[in-house]
Amino acid sequence: MDWTGLPYEECLQGDEVAMLQFALDRVRRQFAWKTGNLTADQLRRPHPTSSMTLAGLVKHLALVEAGAAARAAGRPIGAPWDERSEEQNEAWTWASALEDEPDELYALWYREAERGRRLWAELSRDGGLDATIDEGDPDWVTSRRRLLVDLLEEYLRHTGHADLLREAVDGLRGNDPD
């Protein structure tokens, strides 16, 4: 699967959930386009002075998708993330991505993105975006809406990184695949 297989429907008018889903779908497609169809060497290539790689970005956003969905649904994060603490996952994700084959990385991210997409649609009907997220920390009580906006923000930030890294790899430029 590549970016052309990702769900995407233009949304000029719609309720809050439809508009947020559209924005997230669009940035997912941009990210997939910017990081897709590369060799292992291209994915793993650092661009000094940064240690960030496209492979690391792909795996990091798979983790972010899984974490946001788990928190929003009040469910465990699941494999492969459930073997480590949140802090350990963050370091492991960036480092282990350098050993993963491109097909593994892409499959992981596409699976988490699709799972997140389905879950957010389900959650928007089941309790809506105003539902409170309380994980037992009185300093961190939020709503599904805030988690969804945070997920969008994370994608926007890292799609900008992918834009720069991809141009350095093979010259690919632009905002949207089409």
C-alpha positions as CSV (number, residue, x, y, z in Angstrom):
1,M,0.0,0.0,0.0
2,D,1.1,3.5,-0.6
3,W,-0.3,7.0,-0.2
4,T,-2.7,6.5,-3.1
5,G,-4.5,3.8,-1.0
6,L,-5.1,6.1,1.9
7,P,-8.7,7.3,2.4
8,Y,-9.1,10.9,1.4
9,E,-12.2,13.0,0.7
10,E,-12.2,16.7,0.2
11,C,-14.2,18.4,2.9
12,L,-15.3,22.0,2.3
13,Q,-18.1,21.9,4.8
14,G,-18.9,19.6,7.6
15,D,-19.1,19.2,11.3
16,E,-16.1,19.4,13.6
17,V,-15.3,15.7,13.4
18,A,-15.5,15.6,9.6
19,M,-13.2,18.6,9.3
20,L,-10.7,17.2,11.8
21,Q,-10.8,13.8,10.1
22,F,-10.2,15.5,6.7
23,A,-7.2,17.5,8.0
24,L,-5.7,14.4,9.5
25,D,-6.3,12.3,6.4
26,R,-4.7,15.0,4.2
27,V,-1.6,15.3,6.4
28,R,-1.3,11.5,6.6
29,R,-1.3,11.4,2.8
30,Q,1.3,14.2,2.6
31,F,3.4,12.3,5.2
32,A,3.1,9.0,3.3
33,W,4.0,10.7,0.0
34,K,7.1,12.4,1.5
35,T,8.3,9.2,3.2
36,G,7.2,6.5,0.7
37,N,8.8,4.4,-2.0
38,L,12.3,4.8,-0.7
39,T,15.1,2.2,-0.3
40,A,16.4,1.2,3.1
41,D,19.5,3.3,2.5
42,Q,17.4,6.4,1.6
43,L,15.2,5.9,4.7
44,R,18.2,5.5,7.0
45,R,20.2,8.4,5.7
46,P,20.9,11.1,8.3
47,H,21.2,14.7,7.3
48,P,23.7,16.4,9.5
49,T,23.5,18.2,11.8
50,S,20.3,16.3,12.6
51,S,20.2,12.6,13.6
52,M,16.6,12.4,12.4
53,T,15.9,9.9,9.5
54,L,12.8,9.3,7.4
55,A,12.7,5.8,8.8
56,G,12.6,7.1,12.4
57,L,9.8,9.5,11.4
58,V,7.7,6.7,10.0
59,K,8.1,4.5,13.1
60,H,7.7,7.5,15.5
61,L,4.4,8.5,13.9
62,A,3.2,4.9,14.1
63,L,3.9,5.0,17.8
64,V,2.1,8.4,18.1
65,E,-0.9,7.0,16.3
66,A,-1.0,4.0,18.5
67,G,-0.6,6.0,21.7
68,A,-3.2,8.6,20.9
69,A,-5.7,5.9,19.9
70,A,-5.0,3.9,23.1
71,R,-5.4,6.9,25.3
72,A,-8.6,8.1,23.6
73,A,-10.2,4.7,23.8
74,G,-8.9,3.9,27.3
75,R,-7.3,0.7,25.9
76,P,-3.8,-0.7,26.1
77,I,-1.4,0.4,23.4
78,G,-0.8,-3.1,22.0
79,A,2.2,-4.6,20.2
80,P,4.9,-3.8,19.5
81,W,4.7,-0.9,21.9
82,D,3.4,-2.6,25.0
83,E,6.8,-4.3,25.8
84,R,8.4,-1.0,27.0
85,S,7.6,2.1,29.0
86,E,6.6,5.3,27.1
87,E,10.1,6.8,27.5
88,Q,11.7,3.5,26.4
89,N,9.4,3.4,23.3
90,E,10.5,6.8,22.3
91,A,14.2,6.0,22.2
92,W,13.6,2.4,20.8
93,T,11.4,3.7,18.0
94,W,14.0,6.0,16.5
95,A,16.9,3.6,17.0
96,S,15.2,0.4,15.8
97,A,13.8,2.0,12.7
98,L,17.3,2.0,11.3
99,E,17.3,-1.8,11.4
100,D,13.8,-2.3,10.0
101,E,13.2,-3.1,6.3
102,P,11.2,-0.5,4.4
103,D,8.2,-2.8,3.9
104,E,8.1,-3.5,7.7
105,L,8.2,0.2,8.5
106,Y,5.5,1.1,5.9
107,A,3.3,-1.8,7.0
108,L,3.5,-0.7,10.6
109,W,2.7,2.9,10.0
110,Y,-0.2,2.1,7.5
111,R,-1.7,-0.4,10.0
112,E,-1.6,2.1,12.9
113,A,-2.9,5.0,10.7
114,E,-5.8,2.9,9.5
115,R,-6.5,1.6,13.0
116,G,-6.5,5.1,14.3
117,R,-8.7,6.4,11.5
118,R,-11.3,3.7,12.3
119,L,-11.1,4.2,16.0
120,W,-11.5,8.0,15.8
121,A,-14.6,7.6,13.7
122,E,-16.0,5.1,16.2
123,L,-15.1,7.4,19.2
124,S,-16.7,10.4,17.6
125,R,-20.0,8.5,17.7
126,D,-19.4,6.9,21.0
127,G,-19.3,9.7,23.5
128,G,-18.0,12.2,21.1
129,L,-14.9,14.4,21.3
130,D,-15.9,15.9,24.6
131,A,-15.4,12.6,26.4
132,T,-12.9,13.1,29.2
133,I,-9.6,11.2,29.3
134,D,-8.5,10.6,32.9
135,E,-5.5,8.3,33.3
136,G,-5.2,8.8,37.0
137,D,-2.8,11.8,36.9
138,P,-4.7,14.9,38.2
139,D,-2.3,17.1,36.2
140,W,-3.3,15.4,33.0
141,V,-7.0,15.2,32.4
142,T,-8.1,16.1,28.9
143,S,-10.6,15.3,26.2
144,R,-10.6,13.3,23.0
145,R,-10.8,16.5,21.1
146,R,-7.5,17.7,22.6
147,L,-5.8,14.3,21.8
148,L,-7.1,14.5,18.2
149,V,-5.8,18.0,17.8
150,D,-2.5,17.0,19.4
151,L,-2.2,14.1,16.8
152,L,-2.8,16.5,14.0
153,E,-0.2,18.9,15.3
154,E,2.3,16.0,15.6
155,Y,1.7,15.1,12.0
156,L,2.0,18.7,10.8
157,R,5.3,19.1,12.6
158,H,6.9,15.9,11.4
159,T,5.5,16.2,7.8
160,G,7.6,19.4,7.7
161,H,10.6,17.4,8.8
162,A,9.9,14.8,6.2
163,D,9.6,17.5,3.5
164,L,13.2,18.7,4.2
165,L,14.6,15.2,4.5
166,R,12.9,13.9,1.4
167,E,14.1,16.8,-0.7
168,A,17.7,16.1,0.5
169,V,17.3,12.4,-0.4
170,D,16.0,12.6,-4.0
171,G,14.7,16.1,-4.7
172,L,11.0,15.4,-4.2
173,R,9.2,18.7,-3.5
174,G,5.7,20.0,-3.1
175,N,2.8,20.0,-0.7
176,D,0.5,17.3,-2.0
177,P,1.0,14.1,-4.1
178,D,-1.4,15.2,-6.8
